[in-house]
Amino acid sequence: MSIIETILSRAMSDDTFAEQIFTDAETALAEYNLPADEVVKFKGLSRVQFDAMTPDERKSMSVGSMETMKKAWKDAS
């Protein structure tokens, strides 16, 4: 499991951690030592977007950009 998948899995099962990601991603993710560009992806993700994502879309965060995911969410609507 990648670090991104670990974080997303934790966010799906730990509401406190998930909320911290959406309000203060840098602090929430500090223990994972993510590159800055990965933290930016989380900072650009809202709780509503996260809750609306399918598991495959959540996994794609590790390889895709936020813009690509946002387009996918719009197309799925």
C-alpha positions in Angstrom: 0.0 0.0 0.0 1.4 3.4 -0.9 1.6 6.3 1.5 -1.2 8.0 -0.3 -3.4 4.9 0.0 -2.5 4.7 3.7 -3.5 8.3 4.3 -6.7 7.9 2.4 -7.6 4.7 4.2 -7.0 6.4 7.5 -9.1 9.4 6.5 -11.9 7.0 5.5 -11.9 5.3 8.9 -10.9 8.1 11.2 -13.2 11.2 11.1 -10.9 13.3 13.3 -7.9 12.7 11.1 -10.0 13.4 8.0 -11.3 16.6 9.4 -7.8 17.7 10.2 -6.7 17.0 6.6 -9.5 19.3 5.4 -8.7 22.1 7.9 -4.9 21.8 8.3 -3.4 19.4 5.9 0.2 20.3 6.6 -0.2 19.4 10.3 -2.3 16.3 9.6 0.2 14.9 7.1 3.5 16.0 8.8 4.2 12.5 10.1 4.1 11.1 6.6 6.9 13.3 5.2 5.1 13.8 1.9 6.6 15.8 -0.9 5.1 19.3 -1.1 3.2 18.6 -4.3 1.4 15.7 -2.6 0.4 17.9 0.3 -0.9 20.5 -2.2 -3.3 17.8 -3.6 -4.8 17.3 -0.2 -5.0 21.0 0.5 -7.0 21.4 -2.7 -9.5 18.7 -1.7 -12.7 19.6 0.1 -14.6 17.2 2.4 -17.5 17.3 0.0 -15.2 16.2 -2.9 -13.6 13.5 -0.8 -16.9 12.1 0.3 -18.2 12.1 -3.3 -15.2 10.2 -4.7 -15.3 6.6 -5.5 -12.6 4.3 -4.1 -10.8 4.3 -7.5 -10.8 8.1 -7.6 -9.4 8.3 -4.1 -6.6 5.9 -5.2 -5.8 8.0 -8.2 -4.6 10.8 -6.0 -1.2 9.1 -5.9 -0.8 9.2 -9.7 -3.2 11.9 -10.9 -3.5 15.7 -10.5 -6.3 17.4 -8.6 -7.4 19.0 -11.9 -7.8 15.6 -13.5 -9.9 14.4 -10.5 -12.1 17.5 -10.5 -12.8 16.9 -14.2 -13.7 13.3 -13.5 -16.1 14.3 -10.7 -17.8 16.9 -12.9 -18.1 14.3 -15.7 -19.6 11.8 -13.3 -22.3 14.2 -12.2 
